[in-house]
Amino acid sequence: MTTTLSERVSQSAFDGSMLRVVLLMDLHEGAQQQFFEAYEQLRHDIAAVPGHLGDQLCQSFENPSQWLITSEWESAPQYLAWVNSERHVEQVRPLGACARTMRPLQFTVLRETGKRYEEAALPTRGRLQPAPRLGAGIVRHALTFTVKPGSEKQVADLLSSYASPASQVDEHTRLCRTSLFMHGNRVVRTVEVQGDLVAALRHVSQQPEVRAVEEAINPYLEQSRDLSDHESARMFFMRAAVPAVHHIAATGREPAEVTRHALFYPAKPGCGPALAKFLSRQDEA
């Protein structure tokens, strides 16, 4: 199969661009006052987080139960440092209790237009990309979690023994491959997708064989989870999700069989984002 470069914009979480985060929520009936109180507490807490620039609370005028919280951040690593912390988990828990559904979305800011931006002296303006980067439209998503020491072999056998799900998700989305890595008792699972990442992850999670394996490894996890419980599942994915990365370029002939390798970099405490940024720039170059 020959892979050709398609006209698709590809993003990186580590290029220093400004980030806009959107949280879509559908509230439980009668939960508005509780929601306001939770939001007021959260916005005061988040104001002190490094990299946070501001936020907005919006309500749909078509459906009063639908709410939107948007926030702007100086860069993705600053947001990710907060959102992947246990502090964040505790801070957003009261907000999640008010909602039937919550869906967070993250967007890199590519352009700013309009009078408000022209007059504002934003320190992040220099971080806007001079030109979009093009890639093959392939996104790699990863989850990482730890298992109880001594259970590594059982977990590896479970995670590598089930049949792969169908690769074609819909007419726009294809599951390219999945990979599994282990270092000690830490598991890293990656999924490569061409098209809609969310649709592909939903497709994988709905497969009976995948669901059975997830249930089978639950007793071995260091941090318990219940994927049948919405709140427990949300907290698990919040902790386990690694920033999705785009393939900037894909040229030449792809071999029929691909062997995946992993390099483990034990970064100094507090240096993980800097190392990830450095490595992403090396790969892009």
C-alpha positions, -999 to +999 in steps of 0.1 A: +000+000+000+014+034-009+007+062+015+004+097+000+004+130+017-031+143+020-042+180+025-050+177+062-039+201+089-020+183+117-015+196+152+009+191+181+003+195+218+039+206+223+044+234+198+036+262+222+004+273+205-025+288+226-052+263+235-090+267+237-109+241+258-146+236+254-167+216+279-202+207+267-226+198+295-262+186+297-275+192+333-298+171+354-332+186+360-332+209+390-294+210+392-288+246+380-282+262+414-258+234+424-241+238+390-236+276+396-221+270+430-197+243+416-187+266+387-180+295+410-157+274+431-140+260+401-134+293+384-117+307+415-096+276+418-086+275+382-077+312+381-045+304+400-034+276+377-003+286+357-012+292+320-049+298+325-059+330+307-097+331+313-130+313+308-166+319+298-199+303+310-226+300+283-261+286+282-280+275+251-310+297+244-326+268+225-322+241+253-318+255+288-303+223+301-273+226+278-243+246+290-209+254+276-177+263+295-148+276+274-114+284+287-082+297+271-047+285+280-012+298+270-003+264+258-014+228+258+012+214+283+001+238+310-035+227+306-025+190+305-004+194+336-036+206+354-061+183+338-041+152+345-035+160+382-054+145+411-062+181+421-082+186+389-101+153+395-113+167+429-120+202+416-143+190+387-161+163+407-189+187+420-194+199+384-197+164+370-223+155+397-246+181+381-245+167+345-261+139+326-232+142+301-199+160+299-177+162+268-144+181+269-129+192+236-094+208+231-085+230+201-053+246+191-057+283+182-044+288+146-057+323+138-073+352+156-094+378+137-116+407+148-112+440+166-111+425+201-079+406+192-063+434+172-066+458+202-056+432+229-020+429+237-020+391+241+013+376+252+005+345+232+001+361+198+036+353+187+028+316+192+003+315+164+015+293+136+027+312+105+013+284+083-006+252+090+013+219+091+001+192+067+000+155+075-016+123+065-047+127+087-035+100+111-039+105+149-023+084+176-041+081+209-027+064+240-038+053+274-014+045+302-021+029+336-003+007+362-011-028+373-003-045+406+033-056+408+036-093+400+006-094+377+025-081+346+025-115+327-012-122+333-021-086+321+002-089+290-014-122+281-049-108+285-042-076+265-025-094+236-048-124+232-081-110+219-089-106+182-085-072+166-117-052+159-128-045+123-105-018+109-132+001+089-153+022+114-174+041+089-169+057+054-147+084+069-128+066+097-104+037+096-086+020+125-050+017+113-035-003+141-032-008+179-001-014+199+006-026+234+037-018+254+047-026+290+076-012+311+076-028+345+040-026+358+031+003+335+009-004+305+007+018+274-019+011+247-019+031+215-045+034+187-037+049+153-067+063+135-073+079+102-104+101+104-126+107+135-106+097+166-137+097+189-157+075+165-128+050+163-124+049+201-162+044+206-161+016+179-132-002+197-148+002+232-181-014+219-165-046+207-176-076+229-141-091+229-125-057+240-151-052+268-145-088+281-107-081+283-112-048+300-134-066+326-107-093+330-079-069+338-099-049+364-087-070+394-051-064+384-052-025+383-035-005+410-063+021+408-097+005+407-123+014+380-158+004+369-163+011+332-200+004+335-202+034+358-202+067+339-183+087+366-158+059+373-151+055+336-147+093+331-122+095+359-102+066+345-099+080+310-091+115+325-062+100+344-050+075+317-053+096+285-020+107+270-022+138+246-032+127+211-006+133+185-009+138+147+015+124+121+030+155+104+041+136+073+038+101+058+055+094+025+068+064+007+057+028+007+043+013+039+053-023+045+026-049+048+038-059+083+049-033+108+068-041+140+064-015+167+092-005+191+091+017+221+118+039+237+115+046+274+129+079+286+130+083+324+127+121+326+138+140+356+108+151+379+090+181+363+108+177+330+083+155+312+066+182+291+100+197+281+112+163+270+080+155+250+083+189+233+120+182+224+112+147+210+082+159+190+104+186+173+130+160+165+104+137+149+089+166+129+123+176+117 
